[in-house]
Amino acid sequence: MPKIPAPKHPKCHPDRSLHCQEAIEAEFQSLADRAHAAGWSREEVATALMELADNYFLAMNSNAEMFELGAGVVLLARKSH
């Protein structure tokens, strides 16, 4: 499996998102091709990849939001008797 190249620019670079797309494009296309070869239609594969990406993004943001909302909250464990 080919290695995905590491970023070459800082997070604030305007083309970083494009460079990330270029870095993972071959793996993305390979995954789509393998799913199609397994019998899934191109439309099914495209829909599944979009939904997976959307779910990944939502989960990532909900975890970050949970930590932001929970900042300053202290949970106390009950004493066992």
C-alpha positions as CSV (number, residue, x, y, z in Angstrom):
1,M,0.0,0.0,0.0
2,P,1.5,3.4,-1.0
3,K,2.3,5.8,1.7
4,I,0.2,9.0,1.9
5,P,2.5,12.0,1.9
6,A,2.6,14.2,4.9
7,P,1.6,17.9,4.7
8,K,4.3,20.2,3.4
9,H,2.6,23.5,4.6
10,P,1.3,24.8,7.9
11,K,-2.4,24.5,8.7
12,C,-3.0,28.1,7.8
13,H,-1.8,27.7,4.2
14,P,-4.6,28.5,1.7
15,D,-4.0,25.4,-0.5
16,R,-3.6,22.9,2.3
17,S,-7.1,21.4,1.7
18,L,-6.3,21.0,-2.0
19,H,-2.9,19.4,-1.1
20,C,-4.7,16.9,1.2
21,Q,-7.1,16.0,-1.5
22,E,-4.2,15.3,-3.9
23,A,-2.4,13.3,-1.2
24,I,-5.3,10.9,-0.6
25,E,-6.8,10.8,-4.1
26,A,-5.1,7.6,-5.2
27,E,-6.2,5.7,-2.1
28,F,-9.8,7.1,-2.5
29,Q,-9.9,6.0,-6.1
30,S,-8.5,2.6,-5.3
31,L,-11.2,2.1,-2.6
32,A,-13.9,3.2,-5.0
33,D,-12.6,0.9,-7.7
34,R,-12.4,-2.1,-5.3
35,A,-16.0,-1.5,-4.1
36,H,-17.2,-1.3,-7.8
37,A,-15.2,-4.5,-8.7
38,A,-17.0,-6.2,-5.7
39,G,-20.3,-5.6,-7.4
40,W,-21.5,-2.2,-6.0
41,S,-22.6,0.4,-8.6
42,R,-20.5,3.6,-9.1
43,E,-23.5,5.5,-7.7
44,E,-23.8,3.3,-4.6
45,V,-20.1,3.7,-4.0
46,A,-20.2,7.5,-4.4
47,T,-23.2,7.8,-2.1
48,A,-21.6,5.6,0.5
49,L,-18.3,7.5,0.4
50,M,-20.1,10.8,0.7
51,E,-22.2,9.6,3.7
52,L,-19.1,8.1,5.4
53,A,-17.3,11.4,4.9
54,D,-20.2,13.3,6.3
55,N,-20.6,11.0,9.3
56,Y,-16.8,11.2,9.9
57,F,-17.1,15.0,9.9
58,L,-20.1,15.1,12.1
59,A,-18.6,12.7,14.6
60,M,-15.3,14.7,14.7
61,N,-17.2,18.0,15.3
62,S,-19.5,16.5,17.9
63,N,-16.6,15.2,19.9
64,A,-14.9,18.6,19.8
65,E,-18.1,20.3,20.7
66,M,-18.7,17.9,23.6
67,F,-15.3,18.7,25.0
68,E,-15.9,22.4,24.5
69,L,-19.3,22.3,26.2
70,G,-17.8,20.1,29.0
71,A,-14.9,22.4,29.7
72,G,-15.1,23.4,33.3
73,V,-17.6,20.7,34.3
74,V,-16.3,18.5,37.1
75,L,-17.8,15.0,37.5
76,L,-17.6,13.6,41.0
77,A,-17.6,9.9,41.5
78,R,-19.9,8.5,44.1
79,K,-18.2,7.1,47.1
80,S,-18.8,3.4,47.4
81,H,-20.1,2.2,50.8
